């Protein structure tokens, strides 16, 4: 539980340009899970979110 809280805090502290963008990315995660037999762990999800936060910041 503590690890999940830490990940949530890191996501909250990330400088997303728009929280609607974050919401869109979060909605994409289940779709990506359903695309195949791909199992994402918490680190994969965190990396995915951080990648998108950097992409939005840099355009």
Beta strands, then each sheet from edge to edge (+ up, - down):
end
